[in-house]
Amino acid sequence: MNTLDEVKSLIQQELIEGIVETMQKESELLRYLGWRNAVSHTIEWNIETGETNVEFYSRNEDVAEGTPAWAKRTAALVRLGGDCDLDRLDLKLAVGGRLQSDTMTLRAQATARTFEKYAIYGLTSTTTNEKQLKGLLRLIAEVESTSTTDLDAVNNTQVVAYHATSATIAVDCLDALADALVGDPNCFMLNKLMRRKIKSLLRAAGTNLTLGEGKFGTKVEYYGTVPVVINDFIPSNMDDNDGSSVNAIQSWSKNQTRAATHDNSPIFALQFEEKKFTGFQPGAMEVIPVGILQKKDAVRVRLMWYPGLALINPRAAAVLTGATDGT
């Protein structure tokens, strides 16, 4: 028989598991992304910035020193969540359980969408602030250096410029993007606009994306053997490259109207593993009963999560720039 504390713990665990499942159903990215345990506010990792020299030697020849060159990269854990106020009378009535369940479901869906959004452009654009998650655009930019805030295809191997300024994509851009990784990507991540264009190009060539089944019975499309993951928050209004295959993501305004010279959509190739592109968190998210409010007849419940993202292996992610769907 379980004690009251054990029953409370089981209820909390089931609630968290339900929230996590809801978030994974809401976000394709969260279905693939793995998580490592975080033990401090800031995640630190080393990336190789220069290969070691390995030579052939003759008998009795002096052996040259060739230690690999390393550089530190960091990302902070963030606080993501919010409060829900539940009317106490509604909770006492038969609809109470449904009210709490529906409220937590909506909160979980909103949390997944917010995470998915800033996992792309967190700490970039003209509206960045230090509270945001460090997203993929910034993580890939920092492969070049910790101070880099643009996507420079000339000096960053993980930036694939489809055009020096901008051009309508061809299907082989996905192959070029995959080639920027060491090994095959676990997914291509793009928005629906670019998926429509790629499917149109494939149909014109007498083929198409193939269809399979993923987690929770969801349908998954594949380019060859690589899943195509949709993220609705990948922008379609990014600025053109500057003419030298450089994209100034820090001066981009994410709220600007899509028009000529700012109608680009990035595409990502990603590998999800513990030592590649991964998430960090100090334990699972929490549902915290704050208690009865003083000024209104309601109970407050808080959902709080402390995630972070890290690109441990710089060759585990790449982004395509200077590409549009041609509309």
C-alpha positions in Angstrom: 0.0 0.0 0.0 1.3 3.4 -0.9 1.6 6.2 1.7 0.0 9.6 1.0 3.4 11.0 0.1 4.0 8.1 -2.3 0.5 8.6 -3.8 1.3 12.3 -4.2 4.6 11.5 -5.9 3.0 9.0 -8.3 0.3 11.6 -9.2 3.0 14.2 -9.9 5.0 11.7 -12.0 2.0 10.8 -14.1 1.2 14.5 -14.5 4.7 15.2 -15.7 4.7 12.2 -18.0 1.5 13.4 -19.5 2.8 16.9 -20.0 6.0 15.6 -21.6 4.0 13.4 -24.0 1.8 16.4 -24.9 4.8 18.5 -25.6 6.4 15.8 -27.8 3.1 15.5 -29.8 3.1 19.3 -30.2 6.7 19.6 -31.3 8.5 17.4 -33.8 11.8 18.7 -32.6 11.1 17.5 -29.1 10.4 14.0 -30.4 14.0 13.7 -31.6 16.0 15.9 -29.2 17.9 14.0 -26.4 18.6 15.4 -22.9 21.7 15.4 -20.7 21.8 16.2 -17.0 22.9 19.8 -16.1 24.8 20.4 -12.9 25.3 24.2 -13.1 23.6 27.3 -14.5 25.9 27.4 -17.5 26.7 24.5 -19.8 30.4 24.4 -20.9 31.9 22.2 -23.6 35.1 22.2 -25.8 35.1 22.1 -29.5 38.1 21.2 -31.7 39.4 24.2 -33.6 42.3 22.6 -35.3 43.3 19.1 -36.2 46.4 17.5 -34.7 49.3 16.7 -37.0 50.0 13.0 -37.5 53.1 12.1 -39.5 55.1 9.2 -40.8 58.5 8.7 -39.2 61.7 6.9 -40.0 63.8 5.0 -37.5 65.3 7.2 -34.7 63.6 10.4 -36.0 62.4 13.0 -33.5 58.6 12.9 -33.0 56.8 16.2 -33.4 54.3 17.5 -30.9 50.8 17.9 -32.3 48.3 18.4 -29.6 44.8 19.3 -30.9 43.6 22.8 -30.5 40.5 23.3 -28.4 38.2 26.2 -27.6 35.4 26.6 -24.9 31.8 27.2 -25.8 29.0 27.9 -23.3 25.2 28.2 -23.1 23.0 29.1 -20.1 20.1 27.2 -18.7 16.9 29.3 -19.0 13.6 29.5 -17.0 10.6 28.6 -19.2 7.1 28.3 -17.8 4.3 30.2 -16.2 1.3 30.1 -13.8 -2.2 28.9 -14.2 -5.0 30.1 -11.9 -7.9 27.5 -11.4 -11.2 28.6 -10.0 -11.9 26.7 -6.8 -15.6 26.2 -7.4 -14.9 24.7 -10.7 -12.4 22.4 -9.1 -14.9 21.3 -6.5 -17.5 20.4 -9.1 -17.4 17.4 -11.4 -15.6 19.4 -14.1 -12.7 20.1 -11.8 -10.5 17.3 -12.9 -11.2 18.1 -16.5 -10.5 21.7 -15.9 -7.0 21.0 -14.5 -6.2 18.5 -17.2 -7.3 20.8 -20.0 -5.4 23.7 -18.5 -2.2 21.7 -18.1 -2.5 20.4 -21.7 -2.8 23.9 -23.1 0.1 25.1 -20.9 2.2 22.2 -22.1 1.4 22.9 -25.8 2.3 26.6 -25.3 5.6 25.6 -23.6 6.5 23.3 -26.5 5.8 26.0 -29.1 7.8 28.6 -27.2 10.7 26.2 -26.8 10.6 25.2 -30.5 10.5 28.9 -31.5 13.6 30.0 -29.5 15.4 26.7 -30.3 15.8 28.3 -33.7 16.4 32.0 -33.2 17.0 32.5 -29.5 19.7 35.2 -28.8 19.6 36.4 -32.4 17.6 39.2 -34.2 17.0 42.7 -33.1 14.7 41.6 -30.3 17.1 39.3 -28.4 17.4 39.5 -24.7 19.6 37.6 -22.2 16.6 35.5 -20.8 16.2 33.6 -24.1 17.4 30.1 -24.9 20.5 30.1 -27.1 19.1 28.8 -30.4 20.5 26.9 -33.3 21.3 30.0 -35.4 23.5 31.4 -32.7 25.0 28.0 -31.8 26.1 27.5 -35.4 27.4 31.0 -35.7 29.6 30.5 -32.7 31.3 27.5 -34.3 33.4 30.2 -35.9 34.1 32.0 -32.6 32.4 32.9 -29.4 32.0 36.6 -30.5 30.6 35.7 -33.9 27.0 36.9 -34.4 26.6 36.2 -38.2 26.4 33.1 -40.4 29.6 33.4 -42.4 29.8 30.6 -45.1 33.4 31.7 -46.0 34.8 31.2 -42.5 32.3 28.7 -40.9 32.1 25.2 -42.3 28.7 24.7 -40.8 27.1 27.5 -42.8 26.2 26.4 -46.4 25.3 29.5 -48.5 23.1 28.4 -51.3 23.7 31.8 -53.0 26.0 34.8 -52.2 22.7 36.8 -51.8 19.6 34.7 -52.5 18.1 32.2 -54.9 15.3 29.7 -55.4 16.4 26.4 -54.0 17.0 23.2 -55.9 16.6 19.7 -54.3 20.4 19.1 -54.2 20.7 21.8 -51.6 19.7 19.1 -49.0 22.6 16.9 -50.2 25.0 19.8 -49.9 23.7 20.5 -46.4 24.1 16.9 -45.3 27.7 16.9 -46.6 28.5 19.6 -44.0 28.1 17.0 -41.2 30.3 14.0 -40.3 28.0 11.1 -40.9 24.4 11.2 -42.0 21.9 13.7 -40.5 19.2 12.4 -38.1 16.8 14.9 -39.7 16.4 17.9 -42.0 14.4 20.6 -40.2 12.6 23.2 -42.2 9.3 25.1 -42.4 6.2 24.1 -44.4 6.9 26.7 -47.1 10.3 25.1 -48.0 8.8 21.6 -47.7 6.2 22.5 -50.3 8.9 23.8 -52.7 11.0 20.7 -52.2 8.0 18.4 -52.8 7.1 20.4 -55.9 10.7 19.9 -57.3 10.6 16.2 -56.5 7.3 15.7 -58.2 8.6 17.5 -61.3 11.5 15.0 -61.3 9.0 12.1 -61.1 9.5 11.3 -57.4 8.5 12.6 -53.9 9.3 12.4 -50.2 8.5 8.9 -48.8 6.1 8.4 -45.9 6.6 6.4 -42.7 5.3 6.2 -39.2 6.9 7.9 -36.2 6.4 8.3 -32.5 2.8 8.3 -31.2 1.6 7.0 -34.6 2.4 10.3 -36.3 3.3 10.4 -40.0 6.9 11.1 -40.9 8.2 12.2 -44.4 11.7 11.1 -45.5 14.1 12.5 -48.0 15.9 9.3 -48.9 16.4 7.8 -45.4 16.5 11.1 -43.5 13.3 12.3 -41.7 12.0 15.7 -42.7 11.0 17.6 -39.5 8.7 20.5 -39.7 9.2 23.5 -37.4 6.6 26.3 -38.0 8.8 28.8 -36.3 11.7 28.7 -38.8 11.4 32.1 -40.3 10.6 32.8 -44.0 11.5 36.5 -43.8 15.3 36.4 -43.1 17.4 38.9 -45.0 19.4 38.0 -48.1 23.1 37.2 -47.6 25.3 40.3 -48.0 26.8 39.3 -51.4 29.7 37.6 -49.8 27.7 34.6 -48.4 27.3 36.2 -44.9 24.0 36.5 -43.2 23.7 39.1 -40.5 21.3 37.3 -38.1 21.8 39.8 -35.3 20.5 42.7 -37.2 17.6 40.8 -38.7 14.1 41.8 -37.5 12.0 38.7 -37.0 8.8 40.7 -37.2 9.5 42.3 -40.6 7.1 41.8 -43.5 8.2 39.2 -45.9 9.3 40.9 -49.2 12.1 41.0 -51.7 15.6 41.0 -50.0 14.1 39.5 -46.8 12.3 36.4 -48.0 14.8 33.7 -47.1 14.1 30.5 -45.1 17.0 28.6 -43.4 17.1 24.8 -43.5 18.9 22.7 -40.9 20.6 19.3 -41.0 21.0 17.9 -37.4 22.4 14.9 -35.5 20.9 14.2 -32.1 23.2 12.5 -29.8 24.7 13.1 -26.3 28.0 14.4 -27.7 26.5 16.1 -30.8 23.4 18.4 -30.7 21.7 17.9 -27.4 19.5 19.4 -24.7 20.5 20.0 -21.1 18.2 20.2 -18.0 18.7 19.7 -14.2 16.0 17.1 -14.0 12.5 17.1 -15.4 10.1 20.0 -15.5 8.0 20.6 -12.5 4.3 21.2 -11.8 4.3 23.3 -8.5 1.2 23.9 -6.5 1.7 27.5 -5.4 -1.5 27.5 -3.4 -4.7 29.5 -2.7 -4.5 33.1 -3.9 -5.2 35.9 -1.4 -7.2 38.2 -3.6 -9.3 35.8 -5.6 -11.0 32.5 -5.1 -8.5 30.4 -7.1 -5.7 28.0 -6.8 -2.4 28.8 -8.6 -0.3 26.1 -10.3 3.1 26.8 -11.8 4.7 24.9 -14.6 8.5 25.5 -14.7 11.3 24.0 -16.9 15.0 24.8 -17.0 16.3 23.8 -20.4 19.4 24.6 -22.4 20.8 23.6 -25.8 24.4 22.7 -26.7 26.2 21.9 -29.9 28.9 19.6 -28.4 30.3 18.5 -31.8 30.3 21.4 -34.3 30.0 19.0 -37.2 26.6 17.8 -35.9 24.6 20.7 -37.2 24.6 22.8 -40.4 22.3 25.6 -41.8 21.5 26.5 -45.3 21.3 30.3 -46.0 20.5 32.4 -49.1 17.6 30.2 -50.1 14.0 31.0 -50.9 11.0 29.1 -52.3 10.8 31.4 -55.3 7.5 33.1 -54.4 
